[in-house]
């Protein structure tokens, strides 16, 4: 029996030494130590031996198993080292190449996201809270509660995206403005209120300055003493901070919006020097937003008493003022997914707007 063990060990050791790669070595390991390997098969005959021979036989098999296992591990380490040496000799790295800058340097924040952060920073400094609401709205929140009559053009399908009619005859709508957020906020809160509501809105329109989906920010202030003077100060302060100028010229023109009375459109003075638009200079005018005092009917719809509270509201197109501030000629490029455009007009990942160091610095 001893000679049989010695012969088996000699054969296995020779096979291990002859293995030229890790695959061949693994075959030898399975042949020797696998479930049906030659050493494993020896252990299956242990039960057939007389009791007095089992102990010595088991010790002999275990010793063989340990020696073969040690030889396998030693040969595996040697093959690993040989393989690594071969790779180092054949593969080369040019350590003179510069490293990739990485996402912090190459990544870009979309101008819409950046401008939304700028607006939020400015109004947060004035004490405004941020309010949000769903993109899919009810007809009540989007139109009725905002004093928009049934025959108003905004309710027509050529201007608004409607969903299919429900069993009760109602139809959900993709919100056409962020004003429904004002309604939801007033329904869930009591005055005084001071909020802005930035977000996506949707209308059936598409050209150089209009897209079917765009971004707006609405502002709302409700309390007992708010008046037009406060509205004018808020808008002037916003324009100075956003365009980063010391002085602005603003013109309030009478207009009509169903949800405000009186209603105004606001123009800002600018001068065009070559292809550059300079805000706060010159005698030319550019419309930038609409505003007004909240209509009493809107206050009644949310359960407020218009004899006790009043307020103002305003709405600004985020994409439009981003184009104006950063010189972008075509609104459609905002949503074109062109990385070249984003690398040119986008902002660094760490360029967080702050009033302390400059909104767009």
Number of C-alpha atoms within 10 A of each C-alpha: 8 9 8 9 15 12 12 16 18 13 11 21 16 11 18 23 13 13 18 12 15 16 10 13 21 15 14 20 19 13 16 22 16 14 11 13 14 15 22 17 14 14 13 10 12 16 9 9 11 9 10 8 11 15 12 11 18 15 11 14 16 15 12 17 17 11 12 21 15 12 15 22 14 13 20 18 12 14 17 13 12 13 14 12 11 11 11 11 9 8 7 8 7 6 7 6 7 7 7 8 9 8 10 10 11 12 16 20 18 19 20 19 15 22 22 20 16 21 20 21 19 21 20 15 11 13 10 19 16 14 18 16 18 14 18 17 19 18 18 16 19 24 24 15 21 24 21 18 13 11 8 10 12 15 19 12 11 11 15 19 18 18 12 10 10 9 7 6 7 13 14 17 21 21 26 26 24 27 28 26 27 25 21 17 19 21 14 9 11 13 14 15 17 21 22 27 24 27 20 17 20 21 20 14 13 12 10 10 13 16 19 16 15 22 20 20 21 25 24 25 23 23 16 13 11 16 16 13 8 14 20 17 11 13 16 17 17 16 23 17 20 21 20 17 13 10 15 18 17 20 16 17 13 13 15 15 18 17 24 24 17 17 23 20 19 21 18 21 18 19 16 13 9 6 7 12 16 16 24 21 16 14 11 13 16 15 14 18 20 23 29 26 23 25 22 19 19 21 24 13 18 19 12 19 13 16 9 9 16 22 27 24 24 24 22 17 18 25 22 20 18 20 17 18 16 15 13 16 11 13 19 15 13 19 11 10 9 10 11 9 13 18 15 9 16 18 19 16 15 11 13 17 20 16 15 6 9 13 21 17 9
